[in-house]
């Protein structure tokens, strides 16, 4: 039996084309009522009409995710029409790729503003309503450029890794209210990536092959605090881990000893995925007095 999202209401940002359009259509196919957000009123209306033409429910809403008033109006319009916002898919984004040496700081700030602050603004706009209703699914779009780095994408990578940190904390804060927060790192052929992938690979990376991950991470049974990677019909998970490390204590020669043993610190045997940032402190306290 197909996973059902009926009668949940979803907002998908940057949904006028590419991945966002694919996500919106996929959510609608599974029964969600979808607010199609985009900078372009025409693009948002076109995708909304696609959903309506196949029997779904959709509302186009043109707004920049960086405009707090416009985002608040979008959330208010959604609640006015359907009574709630249950799902938020933060997909809107831009690229301004250059090597760090050649990058203008204005382009660095712009990418951070759209990807990071745009996601923050949208999440903040739905947060209190999701807490009050005891249910919410928020998805941030991260990237392998943030998780692992990519030449020429220092601005994009910084913004995308920041979203992982945001997800980690919002998942903890939202858990008691039934709000699950996850990240998706997609590989897809879109207007944003047409100059990144080789044509042969580009042809194999349809956005529709990523969107099943969105449906799964926004479902009623979705996990929380996951970083899912998706592309070409393949799905993986990334984890932020902590090695067991070594205890060296204090003293004048600790820096010298540490420099000589950094490979031991990096040894991944027995590494863990900490439940919270506090785990680092607890682990280090536990190791005090242990001779390494």
KOLDRENVEX-333862 format. One record per atom (N, C-alpha, C): x, y, z; residue in three letters. Coordinates in steps of 0.05 Angstrom, whole numbers, padded with zeros to 5 digits, always signed. Layout:
XYZala;...
//
This chain:
+00017-00024+00000unk;+00000+00000+00000unk;+00018+00025+00000unk;+00011+00044-00017unk;+00027+00068-00019unk;+00027+00085+00006unk;+00049+00096+00013unk;+00051+00114+00036unk;+00033+00138+00031unk;+00016+00144+00051unk;-00004+00166+00048unk;+00004+00189+00065unk;+00003+00213+00053unk;+00007+00238+00068unk;-00019+00254+00070unk;-00041+00242+00063unk;-00067+00255+00065unk;-00076+00256+00094unk;-00087+00278+00104unk;-00091+00304+00091unk;-00071+00325+00100unk;-00045+00317+00102unk;-00025+00336+00111unk;-00020+00358+00091unk;-00012+00381+00101unk;-00007+00404+00085unk;+00023+00410+00084unk;+00034+00414+00061unk;+00063+00418+00057unk;+00069+00444+00043unk;+00090+00458+00052unk;+00101+00481+00038unk;+00128+00472+00026unk;+00131+00476+00000unk;+00157+00470-00013unk;+00168+00495-00025unk;+00191+00504-00016unk;+00203+00529-00026unk;+00219+00523-00051unk;+00221+00543-00068unk;+00236+00540-00093unk;+00224+00518-00111unk;+00198+00516-00111unk;+00184+00494-00124unk;+00175+00500-00152unk;+00184+00522-00164unk;+00175+00528-00191unk;+00189+00512-00212unk;+00209+00497-00205unk;+00224+00481-00225unk;+00243+00463-00211unk;+00257+00446-00226unk;+00278+00429-00215unk;+00270+00411-00192unk;+00286+00409-00172unk;+00281+00391-00149unk;+00255+00399-00135unk;+00251+00425-00131unk;+00227+00434-00116unk;+00202+00425-00130unk;+00201+00428-00156unk;+00177+00419-00171unk;+00173+00390-00167unk;+00195+00374-00170unk;+00193+00346-00167unk;+00183+00338-00139unk;+00194+00352-00118unk;+00185+00347-00091unk;+00155+00352-00087unk;+00147+00375-00097unk;+00119+00383-00095unk;+00100+00363-00108unk;+00107+00354-00132unk;+00091+00334-00146unk;+00090+00308-00131unk;+00113+00300-00120unk;+00115+00274-00106unk;+00098+00275-00080unk;+00100+00297-00066unk;+00084+00300-00041unk;+00054+00299-00048unk;+00046+00313-00070unk;+00018+00313-00078unk;+00009+00286-00087unk;+00026+00271-00101unk;+00018+00244-00109unk;+00012+00226-00085unk;+00025+00232-00063unk;+00021+00216-00039unk;-00001+00228-00021unk;-00015+00247-00031unk;-00039+00257-00017unk;-00036+00283-00002unk;-00012+00295-00002unk;-00009+00321+00012unk;-00021+00344-00004unk;-00031+00363+00010unk;-00039+00389-00002unk;-00014+00406-00002unk;-00008+00418-00025unk;+00019+00431-00028unk;+00017+00460-00034unk;+00032+00476-00019unk;+00037+00504-00025unk;+00062+00505-00042unk;+00060+00514-00067unk;+00082+00515-00085unk;+00094+00543-00084unk;+00117+00545-00070unk;+00130+00571-00067unk;+00152+00575-00088unk;+00154+00599-00099unk;+00176+00605-00117unk;+00179+00636-00118unk;+00202+00645-00127unk;+00205+00673-00132unk;+00187+00682-00155unk;+00184+00664-00174unk;+00167+00670-00198unk;+00139+00662-00194unk;+00121+00682-00195unk;+00092+00676-00193unk;+00083+00657-00215unk;+00093+00662-00239unk;+00085+00645-00262unk;+00094+00616-00258unk;+00119+00612-00249unk;+00129+00585-00245unk;+00113+00571-00223unk;+00108+00585-00201unk;+00093+00573-00179unk;+00065+00565-00188unk;+00052+00582-00204unk;+00025+00576-00214unk;+00025+00553-00233unk;+00046+00551-00249unk;+00047+00529-00268unk;+00049+00501-00254unk;+00066+00500-00233unk;+00069+00475-00219unk;+00043+00469-00203unk;+00032+00489-00191unk;+00007+00485-00176unk;-00015+00474-00195unk;-00016+00484-00219unk;-00036+00475-00238unk;-00030+00446-00246unk;-00005+00438-00248unk;+00002+00410-00254unk;-00010+00392-00232unk;-00008+00400-00208unk;-00018+00384-00185unk;-00048+00382-00187unk;-00061+00405-00191unk;-00090+00406-00192unk;-00101+00390-00216unk;-00087+00390-00238unk;-00095+00376-00262unk;-00096+00345-00257unk;-00080+00336-00238unk;-00079+00307-00232unk;-00096+00300-00208unk;-00113+00319-00200unk;-00132+00313-00178unk;-00122+00321-00150unk;-00099+00334-00149unk;-00088+00342-00123unk;-00098+00370-00115unk;-00089+00379-00092unk;-00095+00406-00082unk;-00070+00421-00080unk;-00069+00446-00090unk;-00045+00462-00090unk;-00052+00491-00089unk;-00033+00506-00077unk;-00036+00535-00076unk;-00009+00548-00083unk;-00008+00564-00105unk;+00017+00577-00112unk;+00021+00602-00094unk;+00046+00607-00087unk;+00052+00631-00071unk;+00080+00641-00078unk;+00081+00664-00090unk;+00106+00676-00098unk;+00118+00692-00075unk;+00142+00685-00067unk;+00155+00700-00045unk;+00184+00692-00043unk;+00201+00710-00034unk;+00229+00704-00029unk;+00230+00693+00000unk;+00246+00671+00003unk;+00249+00659+00030unk;+00264+00678+00048unk;+00277+00698+00037unk;+00292+00717+00054unk;+00275+00740+00064unk;+00250+00741+00055unk;+00231+00763+00062unk;+00213+00753+00085unk;+00219+00761+00109unk;+00205+00751+00133unk;+00175+00757+00131unk;+00168+00780+00122unk;+00139+00788+00120unk;+00125+00770+00100unk;+00138+00766+00077unk;+00126+00750+00056unk;+00123+00721+00064unk;+00143+00710+00078unk;+00141+00683+00088unk;+00119+00680+00109unk;+00117+00700+00127unk;+00095+00699+00147unk;+00068+00700+00133unk;+00066+00716+00112unk;+00040+00717+00097unk;+00034+00691+00083unk;+00055+00677+00073unk;+00051+00651+00060unk;+00041+00631+00081unk;+00053+00630+00104unk;+00044+00612+00125unk;+00015+00618+00134unk;+00009+00644+00137unk;-00018+00652+00145unk;-00038+00644+00124unk;-00031+00647+00098unk;-00049+00640+00077unk;-00054+00610+00076unk;-00033+00595+00082unk;-00035+00565+00082unk;-00054+00556+00105unk;-00050+00568+00129unk;-00067+00561+00151unk;-00096+00569+00147unk;-00099+00592+00134unk;-00126+00602+00128unk;-00141+00584+00109unk;-00126+00573+00090unk;-00138+00555+00070unk;-00142+00527+00080unk;-00122+00516+00093unk;-00123+00487+00100unk;-00121+00481+00130unk;-00118+00502+00146unk;-00119+00498+00175unk;-00092+00493+00189unk;-00072+00486+00174unk;-00046+00479+00187unk;-00024+00478+00167unk;+00001+00479+00177unk;+00024+00471+00161unk;+00037+00447+00175unk;+00038+00425+00162unk;+00048+00400+00174unk;+00076+00393+00164unk;+00083+00402+00140unk;+00108+00395+00127unk;+00120+00420+00115unk;+00146+00424+00120unk;+00161+00445+00107unk;+00186+00434+00094unk;+00187+00437+00068unk;+00211+00428+00053unk;+00226+00453+00044unk;+00249+00457+00056unk;+00266+00480+00049unk;+00284+00473+00026unk;+00276+00481+00002unk;+00291+00473-00022unk;+00303+00497-00037unk;+00292+00521-00033unk;+00301+00544-00048unk;+00331+00549-00045unk;+00345+00556-00066unk;+00373+00561-00064unk;+00384+00574-00090unk;+00409+00583-00087unk;+00424+00595-00110unk;+00453+00585-00109unk;+00467+00589-00131unk;+00496+00584-00132unk;+00510+00610-00140unk;+00533+00615-00128unk;+00551+00636-00137unk;+00580+00625-00134unk;+00586+00606-00152unk;+00611+00591-00149unk;+00636+00606-00159unk;+00656+00607-00143unk;+00683+00617-00150unk;+00702+00606-00129unk;+00728+00606-00136unk;+00747+00599-00116unk;+00747+00620-00094unk;+00755+00613-00070unk;+00754+00631-00048unk;+00771+00656-00053unk;+00793+00652-00067unk;+00811+00675-00073unk;+00797+00695-00091unk;+00779+00686-00108unk;+00766+00704-00127unk;+00738+00713-00119unk;+00728+00701-00097unk;+00701+00706-00089unk;+00697+00733-00076unk;+00676+00747-00085unk;+00668+00772-00072unk;+00653+00765-00046unk;+00658+00779-00024unk;+00644+00774+00000unk;+00614+00778-00002unk;+00606+00795-00020unk;+00577+00799-00024unk;+00564+00774-00034unk;+00578+00759-00051unk;+00567+00733-00061unk;+00567+00712-00039unk;+00587+00714-00021unk;+00588+00695+00002unk;+00563+00700+00020unk;+00558+00726+00026unk;+00536+00733+00043unk;+00509+00726+00030unk;+00507+00730+00004unk;+00482+00725-00010unk;+00474+00695-00009unk;+00494+00678-00013unk;+00488+00649-00013unk;+00481+00640+00016unk;+00495+00651+00036unk;+00487+00645+00063unk;+00459+00655+00070unk;+00453+00679+00059unk;+00427+00691+00065unk;+00404+00674+00054unk;+00407+00664+00029unk;+00386+00649+00016unk;+00384+00621+00028unk;+00406+00607+00029unk;+00405+00579+00038unk;+00401+00576+00068unk;+00417+00590+00083unk;+00416+00587+00112unk;+00393+00604+00124unk;+00395+00631+00121unk;+00375+00648+00133unk;+00347+00644+00121unk;+00346+00637+00095unk;+00320+00631+00083unk;+00307+00607+00096unk;+00323+00587+00102unk;+00312+00563+00116unk;+00305+00569+00144unk;+00321+00586+00158unk;+00315+00594+00185unk;+00288+00609+00186unk;+00285+00628+00168unk;+00261+00645+00167unk;+00236+00627+00163unk;+00238+00609+00144unk;+00215+00591+00139unk;+00209+00573+00163unk;+00230+00561+00174unk;+00226+00543+00197unk;+00214+00558+00221unk;+00224+00582+00226unk;+00214+00599+00248unk;+00185+00606+00244unk;+00177+00610+00219unk;+00149+00618+00213unk;+00129+00596+00219unk;+00138+00571+00217unk;+00120+00548+00222unk;+00123+00535+00249unk;+00145+00543+00263unk;+00153+00528+00287unk;+00131+00529+00309unk;+00122+00552+00316unk;+00102+00554+00338unk;+00077+00539+00332unk;+00068+00541+00307unk;+00043+00527+00299unk;+00047+00497+00300unk;+00070+00487+00292unk;+00076+00458+00293unk;+00078+00449+00322unk;+00090+00465+00339unk;+00091+00458+00368unk;+00063+00457+00380unk;+00047+00476+00373unk;+00020+00477+00385unk;+00003+00453+00376unk;+00007+00443+00351unk;-00009+00421+00341unk;+00003+00394+00348unk;+00028+00394+00358unk;+00041+00369+00366unk;+00050+00352+00343unk;+00055+00365+00320unk;+00064+00350+00297unk;+00078+00369+00277unk;+00099+00360+00265unk;+00112+00375+00244unk;+00135+00359+00231unk;+00139+00364+00206unk;+00161+00352+00191unk;+00176+00374+00176unk;+00201+00378+00183unk;+00217+00399+00170unk;+00241+00386+00157unk;+00245+00393+00132unk;+00268+00382+00117unk;+00285+00404+00107unk;+00311+00403+00113unk;+00330+00422+00103unk;+00346+00409+00080unk;+00353+00425+00060unk;+00369+00414+00038unk;+00398+00421+00043unk;+00413+00401+00050unk;+00442+00404+00053unk;+00455+00395+00027unk;+00481+00389+00028unk;+00495+00382+00003unk;+00521+00368+00010unk;+00530+00351-00008unk;+00556+00338-00004unk;+00578+00360-00005unk;+00572+00383-00017unk;+00592+00405-00017unk;+00596+00415+00012unk;+00576+00414+00028unk;+00579+00421+00056unk;+00590+00399+00073unk;+00581+00375+00068unk;+00589+00351+00083unk;+00618+00344+00078unk;+00627+00347+00053unk;+00653+00337+00045unk;+00671+00357+00030unk;+00659+00380+00022unk;+00674+00400+00008unk;+00674+00397-00022unk;+00675+00419-00036unk;+00677+00420-00065unk;+00692+00445-00073unk;+00711+00443-00091unk;+00726+00466-00100unk;+00708+00487-00112unk;+00712+00512-00104unk;+00697+00534-00115unk;+00670+00538-00102unk;+00664+00524-00080unk;+00638+00526-00067unk;+00641+00532-00037unk;+00659+00549-00029unk;+00662+00555-00001unk;+00637+00568+00011unk;+00624+00585-00004unk;+00600+00598+00006unk;+00577+00578+00009unk;+00573+00563-00012unk;+00552+00543-00013unk;+00557+00521+00008unk;+00582+00511+00009unk;+00588+00491+00028unk;+00584+00500+00057unk;+00592+00524+00063unk;+00589+00535+00090unk;+00559+00536+00097unk;+00543+00546+00079unk;+00514+00548+00084unk;+00502+00520+00088unk;+00510+00501+00071unk;+00498+00475+00072unk;+00506+00459+00097unk;+00530+00463+00107unk;+00538+00450+00131unk;+00525+00463+00155unk;+00521+00489+00154unk;+00507+00503+00175unk;+00479+00492+00179unk;+00466+00484+00157unk;+00439+00473+00159unk;+00439+00446+00174unk;+00461+00431+00172unk;+00463+00407+00188unk;+00463+00413+00217unk;+00479+00433+00225unk;+00479+00441+00253unk;+00452+00451+00262unk;+00438+00466+00245unk;+00411+00475+00252unk;+00392+00451+00256unk;+00394+00432+00238unk;+00378+00408+00240unk;+00383+00393+00266unk;+00408+00390+00273unk;+00414+00375+00298unk;+00400+00387+00322unk;+00401+00413+00325unk;+00389+00426+00348unk;+00359+00427+00347unk;+00348+00434+00323unk;+00319+00435+00321unk;+00306+00408+00325unk;+00320+00387+00317unk;+00310+00360+00322unk;+00308+00354+00351unk;+00328+00363+00367unk;+00327+00359+00396unk;+00305+00376+00408unk;+00303+00401+00400unk;+00283+00419+00412unk;+00254+00412+00403unk;+00251+00400+00380unk;+00225+00394+00370unk;+00214+00367+00377unk;+00231+00349+00387unk;+00223+00321+00391unk;+00200+00319+00410unk;+00199+00333+00432unk;+00178+00331+00451unk;+00151+00341+00440unk;+00152+00356+00418unk;+00128+00367+00406unk;+00120+00352+00381unk;+00133+00330+00376unk;+00126+00314+00352unk;+00137+00326+00326unk;+00156+00344+00329unk;+00169+00356+00305unk;+00194+00341+00298unk;+00195+00329+00275unk;+00218+00315+00265unk;+00233+00331+00244unk;+00259+00333+00247unk;+00275+00351+00230unk;+00297+00335+00217unk;+00300+00336+00191unk;+00320+00320+00177unk;+00333+00337+00155unk;+00355+00326+00144unk;+00369+00338+00122unk;+00370+00319+00098unk;+00369+00331+00074unk;+00372+00316+00049unk;+00394+00328+00033unk;+00413+00311+00024unk;+00434+00320+00006unk;+00429+00308-00021unk;+00418+00323-00040unk;+00411+00311-00066unk;+00433+00314-00087unk;+00433+00295-00105unk;+00448+00297-00130unk;+00428+00296-00153unk;+00425+00318-00167unk;+00404+00319-00187unk;+00411+00338-00210unk;+00400+00332-00233unk;+00403+00348-00257unk;+00383+00370-00256unk;+00391+00395-00250unk;+00373+00418-00250unk;+00388+00441-00263unk;+00374+00464-00264unk;+00386+00488-00275unk;+00410+00497-00259unk;+00410+00491-00232unk;+00432+00499-00215unk;+00457+00482-00220unk;+00453+00457-00230unk;+00476+00439-00232unk;+00484+00432-00260unk;+00471+00445-00280unk;+00477+00437-00308unk;+00506+00441-00316unk;+00520+00459-00303unk;+00548+00463-00310unk;+00567+00449-00292unk;+00556+00432-00273unk;+00573+00418-00254unk;+00577+00389-00263unk;+00556+00376-00272unk;+00558+00348-00280unk;+00564+00345-00310unk;+00579+00324-00316unk;+00583+00316-00345unk;+00555+00309-00356unk;+00552+00313-00383unk;+00526+00309-00395unk;+00516+00281-00391unk;+00534+00261-00393unk;+00526+00233-00389unk;+00514+00229-00361unk;+00528+00240-00341unk;+00518+00237-00314unk;+00493+00254-00309unk;+00492+00278-00321unk;+00469+00296-00319unk;+00444+00281-00328unk;+00446+00266-00349unk;+00423+00252-00361unk;+00412+00231-00342unk;+00428+00221-00323unk;+00420+00200-00305unk;+00411+00210-00278unk;+00411+00236-00274unk;+00406+00247-00248unk;+00380+00263-00247unk;+00358+00250-00255unk;+00332+00263-00255unk;+00323+00271-00227unk;+00312+00295-00223unk;+00302+00303-00197unk;+00282+00283-00185unk;+00266+00270-00203unk;+00246+00252-00193unk;+00258+00228-00179unk;+00284+00223-00183unk;+00297+00201-00170unk;+00306+00208-00141unk;+00304+00234-00135unk;+00311+00243-00108unk;+00286+00246-00090unk;+00264+00254-00102unk;+00240+00261-00087unk;+00228+00239-00069unk;+00232+00213-00075unk;+00222+00193-00056unk;+00234+00196-00028unk;+00258+00207-00027unk;+00271+00212+00000unk;+00256+00234+00015unk;+00246+00254+00000unk;+00230+00275+00012unk;+00204+00264+00024unk;+00191+00247+00009unk;+00166+00235+00018unk;+00171+00218+00044unk;+00192+00202+00043unk;+00199+00185+00066unk;+00205+00202+00091unk;+00221+00223+00087unk;+00229+00239+00110unk;+00208+00258+00120unk;+00186+00261+00105unk;+00163+00278+00113unk;+00139+00262+00121unk;+00141+00236+00122unk;+00118+00219+00128unk;+00112+00219+00158unk;+00090+00208+00166unk;+00083+00206+00194unk;+00102+00189+00210unk;+00114+00169+00197unk;+00133+00151+00210unk;+00162+00159+00205unk;+00166+00183+00196unk;+00194+00192+00190unk;+00211+00192+00215unk;+00237+00186+00211unk;+00256+00189+00233unk;+00262+00218+00238unk;+00280+00224+00256unk;+00289+00251+00260unk;+00319+00251+00263unk;+00332+00274+00256unk;+00361+00277+00257unk;+00376+00259+00238unk;+00365+00255+00215unk;+00378+00239+00194unk;+00390+00258+00173unk;+00413+00250+00162unk;+00424+00264+00139unk;+00424+00243+00116unk;+00404+00246+00099unk;+00400+00227+00077unk;+00412+00238+00051unk;+00427+00221+00037unk;+00437+00229+00011unk;+00421+00214-00010unk;+00416+00227-00033unk;+00399+00215-00053unk;+00407+00224-00081unk;+00408+00206-00100unk;+00413+00213-00127unk;+00413+00189-00145unk;+00403+00191-00169unk;+00402+00169-00189unk;+00389+00144-00178unk;+00370+00148-00160unk;+00356+00125-00149unk;+00371+00111-00126unk;+00393+00122-00117unk;+00409+00111-00095unk;+00406+00128-00070unk;+00407+00116-00047unk;+00403+00130-00022unk;+00424+00121-00002unk;+00436+00141+00012unk;+00456+00135+00032unk;+00451+00153+00056unk;+00465+00147+00078unk;+00463+00165+00101unk;+00491+00174+00110unk;+00492+00200+00117unk;+00517+00211+00127unk;+00514+00214+00158unk;+00536+00212+00172unk;+00535+00214+00201unk;+00558+00233+00210unk;+00552+00249+00231unk;+00573+00264+00244unk;+00583+00248+00268unk;+00607+00238+00266unk;+00616+00219+00286unk;+00638+00230+00304unk;+00644+00216+00326unk;+00665+00223+00344unk;+00682+00198+00349unk;+00708+00201+00345unk;+00726+00178+00350unk;+00730+00175+00380unk;+00742+00152+00388unk;+00747+00147+00416unk;+00770+00165+00426unk;+00788+00172+00408unk;+00809+00190+00415unk;+00829+00180+00436unk;+00845+00197+00446unk;+00865+00190+00467unk;+00865+00211+00489unk;+00873+00204+00513unk;+00875+00223+00535unk;+00904+00228+00540unk;+00912+00254+00540unk;+00940+00262+00544unk;+00943+00279+00569unk;+00921+00288+00581unk;+00923+00304+00605unk;+00935+00332+00599unk;+00948+00343+00619unk;+00960+00370+00616unk;+00991+00368+00616unk;+01003+00391+00615unk;+01033+00392+00615unk;+01044+00407+00592unk;+01069+00414+00593unk;+01082+00430+00573unk;+01086+00416+00547unk;+01088+00390+00547unk;+01095+00375+00523unk;+01070+00362+00509unk;+01046+00370+00518unk;+01022+00357+00506unk;+01020+00363+00477unk;+01025+00388+00468unk;+01023+00395+00440unk;+01041+00377+00423unk;+01066+00373+00433unk;+01085+00356+00418unk;+01075+00328+00416unk;+01065+00318+00439unk;+01055+00290+00440unk;+01031+00287+00422unk;+01013+00307+00422unk;+00989+00306+00406unk;+00996+00306+00376unk;+01014+00323+00369unk;+01022+00325+00340unk;+01033+00298+00330unk;+01047+00283+00348unk;+01058+00258+00340unk;+01037+00235+00339unk;+01014+00240+00352unk;+00994+00219+00354unk;+00967+00226+00342unk;+00967+00245+00324unk;+00942+00253+00311unk;+00928+00231+00296unk;+00944+00213+00285unk;+00932+00190+00270unk;+00917+00172+00290unk;+00927+00170+00314unk;+00913+00154+00335unk;+00886+00167+00342unk;+00887+00194+00344unk;+00862+00209+00350unk;+00842+00204+00328unk;+00851+00202+00303unk;+00834+00199+00280unk;+00824+00170+00275unk;+00835+00151+00290unk;+00828+00123+00287unk;+00798+00119+00290unk;+00784+00109+00270unk;+00755+00108+00271unk;+00744+00082+00284unk;+00761+00065+00293unk;+00752+00041+00307unk;+00737+00048+00332unk;+00712+00040+00334unk;+00696+00046+00357unk;+00684+00074+00358unk;+00684+00088+00336unk;+00673+00115+00335unk;+00643+00114+00340unk;+00632+00136+00350unk;+00604+00137+00357unk;+00590+00161+00343unk;+00563+00161+00343unk;+00548+00184+00335unk;+00535+00196+00360unk;+00546+00218+00370unk;+00536+00229+00396unk;+00507+00237+00394unk;+00493+00232+00416unk;+00464+00239+00417unk;+00461+00269+00420unk;+00480+00283+00433unk;+00479+00312+00435unk;+00508+00322+00436unk;+00512+00348+00434unk;+00539+00359+00437unk;+00551+00355+00464unk;+00534+00352+00484unk;+00543+00348+00512unk;+00559+00322+00515unk;+00555+00303+00496unk;+00569+00277+00498unk;+00599+00280+00497unk;+00609+00300+00481unk;+00637+00305+00480unk;+00649+00310+00507unk;+00636+00329+00522unk;+00644+00336+00549unk;+00644+00312+00567unk;+00622+00296+00566unk;+00620+00273+00583unk;+00642+00253+00578unk;+00647+00248+00552unk;+00668+00229+00544unk;+00695+00237+00554unk;+00701+00263+00551unk;+00727+00273+00559unk;+00731+00272+00589unk;+00710+00278+00604unk;+00711+00276+00633unk;+00716+00247+00642unk;+00702+00228+00628unk;+00705+00200+00635unk;+00734+00190+00630unk;+00747+00202+00610unk;+00775+00193+00603unk;+00796+00206+00622unk;+00788+00225+00638unk;+00808+00238+00655unk;+00820+00217+00674unk;+00846+00218+00677unk;+00860+00199+00694unk;+00867+00173+00681unk;+00857+00169+00655unk;+00864+00145+00641unk;+00890+00149+00627unk;+00909+00131+00630unk;+00935+00133+00616unk;+00932+00123+00588unk;+00939+00141+00569unk;+00936+00133+00540unk;+00962+00120+00531unk;
//
